[in-house]
Amino acid sequence: MATRHAAGPLYAILALALALPVPVLAVEDPGVILSEEHEDAANFHIDSDDGNWLLVPGGFVQLRYQLGYEDYFPWDTNSTFHVPRAKLFALGHAFSPTLRYKLQINLGGTAVGEEQVLEDAFVEWAPGPSLGVRAGQFRAPYSRQRLTSTTRLVFVERALEHVIDEYDRNLYRFNLGRQAGVMLFGDSETFEYRLAVLNGNGARPFGDWDNPRPLFVARVAVSPFGPVPYEEGCVNEDYWDDTLLAIGLNAFHQMHEAMDVSGLGADLALRYGRLGADLEVHFKLRHGKSTYGSFGGHADVSLFLDELGLLVGARYAIVLEDLGNLELRRHQVGPAVAYLPWGHHNAKLMADLLLLAEELPTLHLSPALRVQVVLRF
């Protein structure tokens, strides 16, 4: 069947992940779950004397004011205060440092696509960084920025291609959201991989919430000069003397009654002293009786002025969407600034000013100012 061949890019990444050697190392930090979550292990924690039990509680809240367009409704100008995210989590290990868990709940945040109460609920067994198995509900392993917490971004929100449309959740974009399923993973100093089979209806990027269809997702990444933390902006002084580079490849495929959906993406993270750059490009193909294509991506650059505690950045993002009878073009550009009084992302006051240019087919220009307080504990 033709639909089987659409998964070719996914199989290529799977083969690459299985072919590349990953050294088996001892588990050095029992609080580590995966590299995109390891910072939480530094929080207040409770552990046993023998090291077999660990509990790390925490949470975060984002308080936001927005003047201007909404991401999902650009011609509606408004002035609003809201709480996009308010979450509590608990992670750690039980019985052995190799048997890990994480639970995370949303206490009522207003961010589109994150309305569910239970967000993360998984258990994983990882005898070493080169091999682990996770089962439960968790973020689909697609896109570096999607795997980065919104509390560790340079901008107030993720880039345009990851925004979910409130009125047509099939529309946007390359956000696979959180899903229930199983995943194989490995994480060393210079290489990581994620291979997941998921329900495919967690955030409904396509398909029917009530009618799950298997979603296959793969991610591999290399960091030849050492691990690059899953956070934006060079705010950690431990890395100021280093040049770090991470390159990731992502793929997904889902078979559906009406059409199959396949996606490919690449991301790059560069850290040089206090200067950071993050780049992503994504392609999506929906194919059945008709074929529709989508492209999205963004480029963020940032500079940390440590003496002032300021993180400044600039962004350009683009989404090109073929909807059959309609072609959607969106561009997003603007600056951002954040004040980090303690030199880290866990407590900050941030703002960005973005201009959204939409061709639908006439041109709409919509500026938006967003101011946000972030507290992570």
ZABA-555073 format. One record per residue (C-alpha): x, y, z; residue number from 1. Coordinates in pm, 1 decimal. Layout:
! ZABA-555073
u: X v: Y w: Z banu: NUM
...
//
This chain:
! ZABA-555073
u: 0.0 v: 0.0 w: 0.0 banu: 1
u: 119.1 v: 349.8 w: -76.4 banu: 2
u: 56.7 v: 459.1 w: 279.0 banu: 3
u: 324.0 v: 223.6 w: 405.9 banu: 4
u: 594.1 v: 401.0 w: 206.5 banu: 5
u: 509.4 v: 731.5 w: 372.9 banu: 6
u: 677.2 v: 605.8 w: 688.2 banu: 7
u: 1011.3 v: 573.9 w: 506.6 banu: 8
u: 1172.6 v: 877.8 w: 676.4 banu: 9
u: 1072.7 v: 738.3 w: 1014.3 banu: 10
u: 1228.4 v: 398.9 w: 938.7 banu: 11
u: 1548.2 v: 571.3 w: 826.9 banu: 12
u: 1582.2 v: 752.1 w: 1159.9 banu: 13
u: 1497.7 v: 432.2 w: 1347.6 banu: 14
u: 1772.0 v: 248.5 w: 1162.0 banu: 15
u: 2019.9 v: 528.4 w: 1229.7 banu: 16
u: 1940.4 v: 527.5 w: 1600.0 banu: 17
u: 1988.2 v: 153.3 w: 1629.3 banu: 18
u: 2306.4 v: 149.8 w: 1421.8 banu: 19
u: 2500.9 v: 422.8 w: 1602.6 banu: 20
u: 2696.8 v: 302.8 w: 1905.0 banu: 21
u: 2602.3 v: 457.5 w: 2238.5 banu: 22
u: 2838.6 v: 386.3 w: 2526.5 banu: 23
u: 2689.1 v: 224.6 w: 2833.7 banu: 24
u: 2766.1 v: 443.2 w: 3132.9 banu: 25
u: 2681.8 v: 418.9 w: 3497.8 banu: 26
u: 2390.2 v: 625.8 w: 3621.6 banu: 27
u: 2567.9 v: 920.0 w: 3785.3 banu: 28
u: 2267.6 v: 1126.8 w: 3890.7 banu: 29
u: 1971.1 v: 925.3 w: 4020.4 banu: 30
u: 1750.3 v: 1231.5 w: 3981.5 banu: 31
u: 1796.9 v: 1241.6 w: 3605.9 banu: 32
u: 1498.4 v: 1121.5 w: 3404.4 banu: 33
u: 1594.0 v: 1252.3 w: 3061.5 banu: 34
u: 1813.3 v: 1539.9 w: 2959.3 banu: 35
u: 1513.8 v: 1763.1 w: 2890.9 banu: 36
u: 1395.4 v: 1715.9 w: 3248.8 banu: 37
u: 1715.5 v: 1688.0 w: 3449.4 banu: 38
u: 1718.4 v: 2040.2 w: 3593.5 banu: 39
u: 1425.9 v: 1953.8 w: 3817.3 banu: 40
u: 1646.0 v: 1706.8 w: 4005.6 banu: 41
u: 1824.7 v: 2002.8 w: 4166.7 banu: 42
u: 1507.3 v: 2108.6 w: 4348.1 banu: 43
u: 1426.9 v: 2036.9 w: 4710.4 banu: 44
u: 1409.0 v: 1658.9 w: 4742.5 banu: 45
u: 1359.2 v: 1372.2 w: 4983.7 banu: 46
u: 1575.9 v: 1063.6 w: 4953.0 banu: 47
u: 1660.7 v: 749.2 w: 5146.1 banu: 48
u: 1998.3 v: 672.4 w: 5300.4 banu: 49
u: 2055.9 v: 380.5 w: 5063.9 banu: 50
u: 1977.5 v: 594.3 w: 4757.3 banu: 51
u: 1698.3 v: 365.8 w: 4636.2 banu: 52
u: 1418.7 v: 616.8 w: 4693.2 banu: 53
u: 1395.7 v: 974.5 w: 4569.6 banu: 54
u: 1109.8 v: 1224.9 w: 4559.8 banu: 55
u: 1152.6 v: 1566.2 w: 4394.8 banu: 56
u: 837.3 v: 1779.5 w: 4429.6 banu: 57
u: 795.0 v: 2104.6 w: 4243.5 banu: 58
u: 583.3 v: 2318.6 w: 4021.7 banu: 59
u: 562.7 v: 2644.3 w: 3834.6 banu: 60
u: 323.1 v: 2925.7 w: 3756.0 banu: 61
u: 315.1 v: 3178.1 w: 3470.9 banu: 62
u: 125.2 v: 3505.8 w: 3512.4 banu: 63
u: 74.2 v: 3688.0 w: 3183.4 banu: 64
u: -60.8 v: 4014.1 w: 3047.5 banu: 65
u: -122.3 v: 4038.5 w: 2673.8 banu: 66
u: -212.8 v: 4340.4 w: 2465.5 banu: 67
u: -285.3 v: 4264.5 w: 2102.7 banu: 68
u: -369.8 v: 3961.3 w: 1894.7 banu: 69
u: -423.8 v: 3608.8 w: 2018.9 banu: 70
u: -207.0 v: 3346.2 w: 1847.7 banu: 71
u: -515.7 v: 3159.9 w: 1729.0 banu: 72
u: -726.4 v: 3464.6 w: 1632.3 banu: 73
u: -497.5 v: 3736.7 w: 1494.1 banu: 74
u: -759.8 v: 3992.4 w: 1398.0 banu: 75
u: -907.7 v: 4008.2 w: 1748.7 banu: 76
u: -727.9 v: 4274.9 w: 1950.0 banu: 77
u: -771.9 v: 4256.3 w: 2323.6 banu: 78
u: -618.5 v: 4331.9 w: 2661.4 banu: 79
u: -613.4 v: 4039.6 w: 2902.1 banu: 80
u: -458.6 v: 3906.4 w: 3219.8 banu: 81
u: -445.4 v: 3530.0 w: 3246.5 banu: 82
u: -257.3 v: 3232.1 w: 3388.7 banu: 83
u: -146.0 v: 3023.4 w: 3091.1 banu: 84
u: 8.5 v: 2751.2 w: 3306.4 banu: 85
u: -3.3 v: 2651.6 w: 3672.5 banu: 86
u: 141.2 v: 2306.4 w: 3733.0 banu: 87
u: 262.5 v: 2073.0 w: 4004.8 banu: 88
u: 491.0 v: 1776.0 w: 3952.1 banu: 89
u: 666.0 v: 1499.4 w: 4140.9 banu: 90
u: 949.7 v: 1294.5 w: 3996.7 banu: 91
u: 1215.9 v: 1060.6 w: 4125.9 banu: 92
u: 1280.6 v: 689.5 w: 4155.4 banu: 93
u: 1148.1 v: 398.7 w: 4362.8 banu: 94
u: 1307.8 v: 71.5 w: 4480.0 banu: 95
u: 1613.6 v: 143.3 w: 4262.4 banu: 96
u: 1770.4 v: 444.8 w: 4086.9 banu: 97
u: 1693.4 v: 268.8 w: 3759.5 banu: 98
u: 1313.8 v: 267.1 w: 3813.9 banu: 99
u: 1194.7 v: 624.8 w: 3767.1 banu: 100
u: 865.2 v: 807.3 w: 3756.3 banu: 101
u: 707.6 v: 1144.9 w: 3694.6 banu: 102
u: 361.0 v: 1284.0 w: 3763.5 banu: 103
u: 250.8 v: 1630.9 w: 3652.4 banu: 104
u: -88.0 v: 1797.2 w: 3676.2 banu: 105
u: -223.6 v: 2121.1 w: 3535.0 banu: 106
u: -421.7 v: 2322.7 w: 3789.9 banu: 107
u: -617.6 v: 2514.6 w: 3529.5 banu: 108
u: -382.4 v: 2694.5 w: 3294.6 banu: 109
u: -537.2 v: 2869.7 w: 2995.3 banu: 110
u: -273.9 v: 2781.5 w: 2731.0 banu: 111
u: -445.2 v: 2632.3 w: 2425.8 banu: 112
u: -374.6 v: 2260.6 w: 2396.7 banu: 113
u: -283.3 v: 2220.8 w: 2764.3 banu: 114
u: -630.0 v: 2209.3 w: 2916.8 banu: 115
u: -600.1 v: 1852.3 w: 3041.4 banu: 116
u: -560.2 v: 1804.0 w: 3417.6 banu: 117
u: -323.6 v: 1507.1 w: 3400.7 banu: 118
u: -25.8 v: 1590.4 w: 3180.7 banu: 119
u: 258.7 v: 1353.0 w: 3265.0 banu: 120
u: 215.6 v: 1012.3 w: 3424.2 banu: 121
u: 486.2 v: 765.3 w: 3336.4 banu: 122
u: 725.6 v: 507.2 w: 3470.3 banu: 123
u: 1055.0 v: 424.1 w: 3306.1 banu: 124
u: 1325.5 v: 165.8 w: 3357.5 banu: 125
u: 1675.8 v: 275.0 w: 3260.4 banu: 126
u: 1964.3 v: 47.4 w: 3362.1 banu: 127
u: 2201.8 v: 291.5 w: 3188.9 banu: 128
u: 2195.3 v: 602.8 w: 2970.6 banu: 129
u: 2218.7 v: 398.6 w: 2650.3 banu: 130
u: 1889.4 v: 214.4 w: 2698.2 banu: 131
u: 1563.8 v: 289.6 w: 2874.5 banu: 132
u: 1194.6 v: 207.5 w: 2837.9 banu: 133
u: 916.7 v: 450.6 w: 2926.6 banu: 134
u: 544.7 v: 377.6 w: 2947.9 banu: 135
u: 258.4 v: 611.6 w: 3029.0 banu: 136
u: 168.2 v: 963.1 w: 2918.6 banu: 137
u: 441.4 v: 1211.3 w: 2825.8 banu: 138
u: 554.1 v: 1462.1 w: 2563.8 banu: 139
u: 588.5 v: 1316.8 w: 2217.5 banu: 140
u: 964.0 v: 1325.3 w: 2140.9 banu: 141
u: 944.2 v: 1565.8 w: 1847.5 banu: 142
u: 1125.0 v: 1903.4 w: 1828.2 banu: 143
u: 1380.2 v: 2039.1 w: 2071.1 banu: 144
u: 1168.8 v: 2342.2 w: 2159.1 banu: 145
u: 864.8 v: 2124.9 w: 2227.4 banu: 146
u: 1076.0 v: 1919.1 w: 2468.8 banu: 147
u: 1198.1 v: 2235.5 w: 2642.1 banu: 148
u: 984.3 v: 2362.3 w: 2928.1 banu: 149
u: 809.8 v: 2694.2 w: 2859.8 banu: 150
u: 974.0 v: 2823.7 w: 3179.0 banu: 151
u: 1315.6 v: 2797.2 w: 3009.2 banu: 152
u: 1246.5 v: 2986.6 w: 2689.0 banu: 153
u: 1384.7 v: 3320.8 w: 2574.0 banu: 154
u: 1038.0 v: 3426.9 w: 2454.9 banu: 155
u: 712.4 v: 3424.1 w: 2646.6 banu: 156
u: 574.9 v: 3138.4 w: 2434.4 banu: 157
u: 701.2 v: 2878.4 w: 2190.9 banu: 158
u: 738.1 v: 2972.8 w: 1825.8 banu: 159
u: 451.6 v: 3004.0 w: 1579.6 banu: 160
u: 483.9 v: 2657.0 w: 1425.6 banu: 161
u: 416.7 v: 2495.5 w: 1765.7 banu: 162
u: 101.2 v: 2692.6 w: 1847.3 banu: 163
u: -225.7 v: 2498.8 w: 1851.6 banu: 164
u: -526.7 v: 2668.0 w: 1692.3 banu: 165
u: -819.8 v: 2687.8 w: 1934.7 banu: 166
u: -1089.4 v: 2681.4 w: 1666.5 banu: 167
u: -940.9 v: 2414.6 w: 1440.7 banu: 168
u: -694.8 v: 2194.8 w: 1625.9 banu: 169
u: -618.9 v: 2008.3 w: 1304.3 banu: 170
u: -468.5 v: 2326.9 w: 1163.1 banu: 171
u: -154.0 v: 2374.5 w: 1369.5 banu: 172
u: 114.8 v: 2262.9 w: 1326.8 banu: 173
u: 406.5 v: 2051.6 w: 1434.0 banu: 174
u: 293.0 v: 2019.7 w: 1794.0 banu: 175
u: 230.6 v: 1654.3 w: 1877.5 banu: 176
u: 155.6 v: 1744.0 w: 2237.5 banu: 177
u: 144.6 v: 1485.9 w: 2511.6 banu: 178
u: 49.2 v: 1130.2 w: 2424.0 banu: 179
u: 0.3 v: 794.7 w: 2592.4 banu: 180
u: 224.3 v: 512.2 w: 2475.8 banu: 181
u: 568.4 v: 355.0 w: 2509.9 banu: 182
u: 913.5 v: 481.2 w: 2421.5 banu: 183
u: 1268.0 v: 348.2 w: 2394.0 banu: 184
u: 1537.8 v: 603.7 w: 2466.2 banu: 185
u: 1906.1 v: 650.5 w: 2524.4 banu: 186
u: 2100.2 v: 950.3 w: 2645.9 banu: 187
u: 2480.6 v: 981.5 w: 2654.0 banu: 188
u: 2717.8 v: 1277.6 w: 2657.6 banu: 189
u: 2714.9 v: 1315.7 w: 2279.1 banu: 190
u: 2416.1 v: 1122.8 w: 2145.2 banu: 191
u: 2049.9 v: 1068.4 w: 2226.9 banu: 192
u: 1759.9 v: 887.7 w: 2070.0 banu: 193
u: 1384.0 v: 851.0 w: 2132.5 banu: 194
u: 1165.4 v: 593.4 w: 1955.7 banu: 195
u: 796.9 v: 605.6 w: 2051.0 banu: 196
u: 468.3 v: 435.7 w: 1961.5 banu: 197
u: 178.5 v: 649.9 w: 2082.6 banu: 198
u: -200.6 v: 669.1 w: 2069.7 banu: 199
u: -186.1 v: 970.1 w: 1841.1 banu: 200
u: -481.4 v: 1156.4 w: 1990.2 banu: 201
u: -330.1 v: 1330.0 w: 2291.9 banu: 202
u: -332.1 v: 1687.6 w: 2163.3 banu: 203
u: -516.2 v: 1612.4 w: 1839.7 banu: 204
u: -267.6 v: 1755.8 w: 1592.8 banu: 205
u: -472.3 v: 1555.3 w: 1343.0 banu: 206
u: -736.3 v: 1284.6 w: 1363.8 banu: 207
u: -1007.6 v: 1228.6 w: 1622.1 banu: 208
u: -959.1 v: 1258.4 w: 1998.6 banu: 209
u: -1200.9 v: 968.9 w: 2051.4 banu: 210
u: -1056.7 v: 750.1 w: 1776.6 banu: 211
u: -684.5 v: 693.6 w: 1839.0 banu: 212
u: -462.3 v: 592.2 w: 1552.0 banu: 213
u: -104.6 v: 474.8 w: 1616.7 banu: 214
u: 145.6 v: 756.3 w: 1597.8 banu: 215
u: 511.0 v: 666.7 w: 1540.9 banu: 216
u: 765.7 v: 926.6 w: 1649.9 banu: 217
u: 1145.5 v: 921.7 w: 1638.5 banu: 218
u: 1414.0 v: 1166.6 w: 1741.8 banu: 219
u: 1793.6 v: 1142.6 w: 1729.0 banu: 220
u: 2037.6 v: 1415.9 w: 1827.1 banu: 221
u: 2412.1 v: 1455.9 w: 1840.6 banu: 222
u: 2612.6 v: 1701.0 w: 2052.9 banu: 223
u: 2978.4 v: 1650.8 w: 1955.3 banu: 224
u: 3121.9 v: 1893.0 w: 2214.2 banu: 225
u: 2916.6 v: 1774.3 w: 2509.4 banu: 226
u: 2552.2 v: 1782.3 w: 2619.0 banu: 227
u: 2347.7 v: 2094.7 w: 2550.1 banu: 228
u: 2086.4 v: 2153.2 w: 2822.9 banu: 229
u: 1722.8 v: 2169.7 w: 2715.1 banu: 230
u: 1694.3 v: 2539.0 w: 2792.3 banu: 231
u: 1729.7 v: 2850.0 w: 2579.2 banu: 232
u: 1963.2 v: 3137.7 w: 2650.4 banu: 233
u: 2316.1 v: 3102.5 w: 2788.5 banu: 234
u: 2236.3 v: 3181.0 w: 3150.6 banu: 235
u: 2438.4 v: 2899.4 w: 3308.2 banu: 236
u: 2792.5 v: 3019.0 w: 3378.0 banu: 237
u: 2921.4 v: 2660.2 w: 3373.7 banu: 238
u: 2902.4 v: 2674.3 w: 2993.0 banu: 239
u: 3033.1 v: 3026.1 w: 2925.5 banu: 240
u: 3383.7 v: 2902.1 w: 2842.6 banu: 241
u: 3254.8 v: 2633.8 w: 2604.5 banu: 242
u: 3118.4 v: 2614.9 w: 2253.1 banu: 243
u: 2829.1 v: 2369.8 w: 2242.5 banu: 244
u: 2632.8 v: 2239.0 w: 1946.7 banu: 245
u: 2335.1 v: 2004.1 w: 1926.5 banu: 246
u: 2175.3 v: 1886.0 w: 1602.2 banu: 247
u: 1851.2 v: 1689.9 w: 1610.2 banu: 248
u: 1643.0 v: 1505.4 w: 1351.8 banu: 249
u: 1275.8 v: 1427.6 w: 1411.5 banu: 250
u: 1011.5 v: 1226.0 w: 1227.0 banu: 251
u: 654.4 v: 1112.1 w: 1278.8 banu: 252
u: 395.5 v: 913.1 w: 1087.0 banu: 253
u: 28.8 v: 837.9 w: 1152.9 banu: 254
u: -211.5 v: 631.1 w: 946.6 banu: 255
u: -571.4 v: 751.2 w: 937.8 banu: 256
u: -888.5 v: 649.2 w: 759.2 banu: 257
u: -908.1 v: 961.1 w: 543.4 banu: 258
u: -540.4 v: 1034.1 w: 500.6 banu: 259
u: -196.2 v: 955.2 w: 635.9 banu: 260
u: 19.4 v: 1223.2 w: 794.7 banu: 261
u: 399.4 v: 1225.6 w: 791.3 banu: 262
u: 642.1 v: 1483.2 w: 921.0 banu: 263
u: 1013.1 v: 1552.8 w: 921.0 banu: 264
u: 1198.0 v: 1813.5 w: 1122.7 banu: 265
u: 1544.7 v: 1928.9 w: 1216.0 banu: 266
u: 1665.6 v: 2147.7 w: 1501.1 banu: 267
u: 1995.7 v: 2309.2 w: 1588.9 banu: 268
u: 2109.6 v: 2463.8 w: 1917.7 banu: 269
u: 2433.8 v: 2662.0 w: 1937.4 banu: 270
u: 2583.4 v: 2801.9 w: 2259.0 banu: 271
u: 2891.8 v: 3023.1 w: 2241.3 banu: 272
u: 2978.3 v: 3197.8 w: 2564.5 banu: 273
u: 2674.2 v: 3407.6 w: 2649.8 banu: 274
u: 2538.3 v: 3396.4 w: 2294.5 banu: 275
u: 2275.0 v: 3140.9 w: 2196.6 banu: 276
u: 2101.9 v: 3048.8 w: 1872.3 banu: 277
u: 1817.7 v: 2803.1 w: 1810.4 banu: 278
u: 1689.9 v: 2702.8 w: 1467.2 banu: 279
u: 1411.9 v: 2462.8 w: 1366.6 banu: 280
u: 1256.0 v: 2362.6 w: 1033.3 banu: 281
u: 964.5 v: 2121.9 w: 988.3 banu: 282
u: 774.8 v: 1969.2 w: 697.7 banu: 283
u: 438.3 v: 1791.6 w: 714.6 banu: 284
u: 263.9 v: 1596.8 w: 439.9 banu: 285
u: -101.8 v: 1489.9 w: 453.2 banu: 286
u: -173.4 v: 1243.4 w: 179.6 banu: 287
u: -482.8 v: 1049.1 w: 79.4 banu: 288
u: -711.8 v: 1128.5 w: -211.6 banu: 289
u: -539.1 v: 1465.7 w: -214.1 banu: 290
u: -199.6 v: 1571.9 w: -89.1 banu: 291
u: -139.4 v: 1879.7 w: 124.6 banu: 292
u: 192.8 v: 2007.6 w: 251.3 banu: 293
u: 300.0 v: 2234.3 w: 535.0 banu: 294
u: 621.2 v: 2404.2 w: 632.3 banu: 295
u: 713.0 v: 2576.7 w: 956.2 banu: 296
u: 1016.8 v: 2692.4 w: 1140.2 banu: 297
u: 1182.3 v: 2959.5 w: 1346.6 banu: 298
u: 1517.0 v: 3115.4 w: 1429.6 banu: 299
u: 1583.9 v: 3258.2 w: 1777.0 banu: 300
u: 1902.6 v: 3434.0 w: 1886.3 banu: 301
u: 1978.8 v: 3550.6 w: 2237.7 banu: 302
u: 2246.3 v: 3721.8 w: 2445.4 banu: 303
u: 2278.1 v: 3707.4 w: 2823.8 banu: 304
u: 2406.0 v: 4027.5 w: 2983.5 banu: 305
u: 2500.4 v: 3868.2 w: 3314.0 banu: 306
u: 2612.1 v: 4187.9 w: 3489.6 banu: 307
u: 2264.1 v: 4332.2 w: 3436.2 banu: 308
u: 2077.6 v: 4002.9 w: 3471.2 banu: 309
u: 1916.7 v: 4063.0 w: 3131.6 banu: 310
u: 1847.5 v: 3806.9 w: 2861.0 banu: 311
u: 1767.6 v: 3967.7 w: 2525.3 banu: 312
u: 1656.5 v: 3790.6 w: 2210.5 banu: 313
u: 1508.5 v: 3818.6 w: 1862.0 banu: 314
u: 1284.1 v: 3581.4 w: 1665.9 banu: 315
u: 1166.6 v: 3513.9 w: 1316.0 banu: 316
u: 907.9 v: 3237.8 w: 1263.5 banu: 317
u: 712.2 v: 3123.4 w: 959.8 banu: 318
u: 424.6 v: 2887.5 w: 882.6 banu: 319
u: 312.6 v: 2796.5 w: 529.7 banu: 320
u: 1.4 v: 2579.2 w: 529.2 banu: 321
u: -171.6 v: 2423.8 w: 227.4 banu: 322
u: -533.5 v: 2357.7 w: 326.6 banu: 323
u: -652.3 v: 2247.2 w: -16.4 banu: 324
u: -884.6 v: 2534.1 w: -99.3 banu: 325
u: -681.0 v: 2784.8 w: 100.0 banu: 326
u: -314.5 v: 2867.6 w: 144.2 banu: 327
u: -216.5 v: 3015.4 w: 478.9 banu: 328
u: 102.0 v: 3218.6 w: 521.9 banu: 329
u: 208.6 v: 3354.6 w: 857.7 banu: 330
u: 524.2 v: 3535.9 w: 964.3 banu: 331
u: 619.9 v: 3635.1 w: 1316.5 banu: 332
u: 907.1 v: 3867.3 w: 1407.7 banu: 333
u: 1011.7 v: 4066.5 w: 1709.6 banu: 334
u: 1237.8 v: 4112.5 w: 2015.5 banu: 335
u: 1223.9 v: 3978.9 w: 2370.5 banu: 336
u: 1382.8 v: 4074.7 w: 2701.9 banu: 337
u: 1386.5 v: 3904.2 w: 3040.9 banu: 338
u: 1516.5 v: 4008.8 w: 3380.1 banu: 339
u: 1665.5 v: 3717.2 w: 3576.6 banu: 340
u: 1746.0 v: 3855.6 w: 3924.4 banu: 341
u: 1915.9 v: 3533.4 w: 4035.7 banu: 342
u: 2069.4 v: 3446.0 w: 3699.4 banu: 343
u: 1847.1 v: 3149.9 w: 3615.1 banu: 344
u: 1512.7 v: 3074.1 w: 3449.3 banu: 345
u: 1331.9 v: 2971.7 w: 3767.9 banu: 346
u: 1236.1 v: 3329.2 w: 3857.6 banu: 347
u: 1210.4 v: 3597.6 w: 3592.1 banu: 348
u: 1012.7 v: 3889.3 w: 3453.4 banu: 349
u: 995.0 v: 3873.0 w: 3075.0 banu: 350
u: 833.8 v: 4051.1 w: 2783.0 banu: 351
u: 821.5 v: 4021.8 w: 2406.4 banu: 352
u: 679.7 v: 4237.5 w: 2128.8 banu: 353
u: 589.4 v: 4038.2 w: 1818.6 banu: 354
u: 442.4 v: 4138.8 w: 1485.6 banu: 355
u: 225.7 v: 3875.4 w: 1318.2 banu: 356
u: 183.7 v: 3914.3 w: 942.0 banu: 357
u: -84.6 v: 3689.4 w: 795.8 banu: 358
u: -180.2 v: 3644.4 w: 430.9 banu: 359
u: -530.1 v: 3496.7 w: 414.4 banu: 360
u: -521.7 v: 3598.7 w: 123.2 banu: 361
u: -513.3 v: 3970.3 w: 207.9 banu: 362
u: -242.3 v: 4089.4 w: 443.8 banu: 363
u: -318.2 v: 4141.4 w: 813.3 banu: 364
u: -57.0 v: 4300.6 w: 1042.3 banu: 365
u: -113.8 v: 4241.8 w: 1412.3 banu: 366
u: 130.6 v: 4346.9 w: 1685.7 banu: 367
u: 118.3 v: 4195.4 w: 2033.4 banu: 368
u: 287.1 v: 4283.4 w: 2360.7 banu: 369
u: 318.6 v: 4005.2 w: 2618.0 banu: 370
u: 450.9 v: 4051.1 w: 2972.5 banu: 371
u: 496.3 v: 3749.1 w: 3197.6 banu: 372
u: 617.4 v: 3656.9 w: 3544.3 banu: 373
u: 759.5 v: 3306.1 w: 3583.1 banu: 374
u: 818.0 v: 3131.5 w: 3912.8 banu: 375
u: 942.6 v: 2772.9 w: 3919.6 banu: 376
u: 993.8 v: 2597.2 w: 4250.1 banu: 377
//
